[in-house]
Each structure stands twice: as C-alpha cells, then as structure tokens.
C-alpha cells in the first residue's frame, strides 16, 4: 500500500467511527433542554455567522471604479493614487431605481434589513433541520423496532458511519479527478 494512501484510509476509518458513535445517540430520548440546545445553538451560530459575514467589510467592499489612466503613468505615490480613486468614487452619483431609492452596487455592503432577513432565514432553516433530525431519529428507530431489529441504535450508527465514509471517499475521488484534470490541462 502506498504511504500516501495510508493517512487517508486512517482518516476515513476515524471519521466513520466518529459518525457511527454519533449516529447511535438517541436524539429523541435526550432531555428536553438538550434537544432545545441541539436545535437552537446551531441555528443561532449559523445566523450570527451570516449576519457578521454580510456586514460592512465582510460581505464585500464598494468597488472602486476603474480609471482610464495607463498603468505606466509614472512614479506616483500609492497614497496619492488611493486618494484620487477615493475622490472619484465619492464624486460618482449613486445608482437609483425608478422610485428614487439607492440601489446597492454589486460587491457593496448589504443593507441592514437584508442582513437580518438572511441571518434569520438561514437560522430558521438550520433550526428546522435540527427539529426534523430529531423527528426522523424517532421514526427510524420506531420502524426498526417494529420490524424486529434487536439493536436498532447500533444499526443506525453503523449506517451513519458507512454513509459518512462513502461520501468522504466519493468527495476525495472527485477532488482527485479534478486535480488530475488540472495537471493534464496545465501540463
């Protein structure tokens, strides 16, 4: 076995074992406060990350307009060039729609309402996914028990581990094909 593949296989085995262990936790039997945290904490973090990421400086900076100066216009101090570009950007008229309201330029900072809406929307989707996960967990375990599976949590954990390893291997395979394609195209 090549030495380069050994760490990859070890990573898949460790990841699969961790996924199997997490998949065997009965979410629907956890205490109610733990279930609420299971749903609310990731939702709050997702919303916060989106809100901060779309903030001033995070979601994009206003794009300075391109100047028509040639690149070799002579030795110019960088601070003078920045001041000239800033002045040109400030002199430009804002883009307005038919109602006369300012419209964001692509790459500009997002409006506060948009940031809040996007953060709440993604946080809500994350919370819904967590609640659905608890519901699915209850239904799958109930279905396995009704079919006479003696240890449904072990089966669920093993299935989670296998799916995790399969997806990781597939992702690695696709990444390898992309790299191989780049090396062929570039070489």
N, C-alpha and C positions, 0 to 999 in steps of 0.2 A: 504494500500500500504506500503510495507516495506520501511524503512527510507533509505536503501542503494540504492534503485532504483530511489528515488526522484531526486537526483542531476543528474543522468544520463538522465532522461527524460527532465529535465530543460536544460541540455547541448544540447540535440538533438533539442529542440524547439528553443533555441537561435541560434544554428548553422544553422538550417533550415531557420529561419527568415533572418539571415545574407546572406545566399546563395540566398534566394528569392530576397532580395533587390539588391544584386549584379547582379543577373540574369536579372533584369528588366532594367539595364543600356543599352541603345542602343549604342553599341560599334562602329557601322559603321557610326553613326551620330556625333561622337565626332570630335573635330577639328583635323586636320591632325597632328600637333605636338604631341598631346596627344596620337593619335594612334601609332605614331612612338615610343614614350616612352613606350607605352603598350607592344610593340614588343621588343624593344631594351634593356630596363632595365633588365627584367628577363633573357634575353639571355646573357647579359654581366655578370650578377651576377652568373648565372649557370656556365659559362665558367671560371670565376675567382675562384669560389669555387673548381671546378675540378682541375684547374691548381695548386692552392695552396695546395690542398689535396694530389696531386700526387708528390709534391716537396720533396726535401731532408728532411727526418724526418716525412713527412706527409703520404706518400704512403707506407711506410714500411722501416724498417731499415735492413741493411745487417744482416743476421742471423749468429750468431757465431756458428762455428762448435762444435758439441758435443765432449766432451773429454771422454777419456776412464778411467779417474780416478774414483775410487769408491767415493760415496757420503760421506763416513765417513773417509776421508783421514787424518783426524786430524784437529786441530785448525789451520786454515790458515787465514791470514788477507784478508778481501774482496778485498782490492786494489791490493794485490799481485795476487790473483786469476784472477781479471779482466785484469791485465797486461799480465798474462800468456795466457788468452784467446785471447786478442787482438793480441799478438805476433803470436799465432797460426793462427789467421785469416789472418794476413798480410803475413805470410810465404806461405800460400796456393796459388797455381797457379790459375790465373783466368780461367774461363771456356771460350773456344773459339770455334767458328764454323769452318766449312770447309774452309772458306775464311780467317781465321785467325783473325776475329774481335771478340772482347769481347762480351759475351752474359750475360745479366742480370740474376742473380740468383733470384729464386722466393723470394719475400719479400724484394728485394733490391730496391733502389730508381729508379724511372723511368727516362729514358733518356729525355733530353730537347725537342727533336723533338716529342717524343711520348706524352709528357705532353701538348705541344702546339697543336698538332693534336687532341688529345682527348678533350681539352678545346674548340677548335674551332668547332669540330664536335657536341659536346653537346650544345654549344651556338647556332649553326646553327639550330639544331633540335628544340630548345626552341623558336627561332625566327620564324621558320616555323609554329610551333604550335600556336603561338600568331597571326600570319597573317591568318592562317586557321580559328582561332576562330572568327576573325572579318568577314571573308568571310561567315562562317556558320551563324553568327548572322544576317547578311543582308539577306541571303537566307531563313532562318526560318521565320523571320519577314515578308518577302515578301510573302512566301507561306501561312502564317496565314491570312494576309490581303486579298490575292486573294480568300481565302475560306470564307471570310465574317466574320472573328472573329473580334468583335468590339474593343477589347483591347488586341492586341497581346503581348505587353510587359508585361502585368500583367499575362497572361497565361504562357509566357516564364519564368517569375520569379517564379511563383508557381511551375512549372515543375522542375525548377532548385532546389528549396527548397525541394521538395518531393524526388527527386533523391538523394540529399545530405543526407537527414535524413535516407533514406533507406539504402544507402551504409554505413553510420556510424553505424546504428543498426546491419547490417549484419556483419560488421567488429567486433563490440563488441560481437556479438553472437559467432563468430568463435573464438575470443580470450577467451571467457568464456568456450567454449568446449575444447580448448587446455589446459586451466588451470585445468578443471575438469579431463581431461585425465591424466595430470601430477599428480594430487592428488591421483587418483585411482592407477596409476602405482607406485607411491612413497610410498603409504600407505599400 
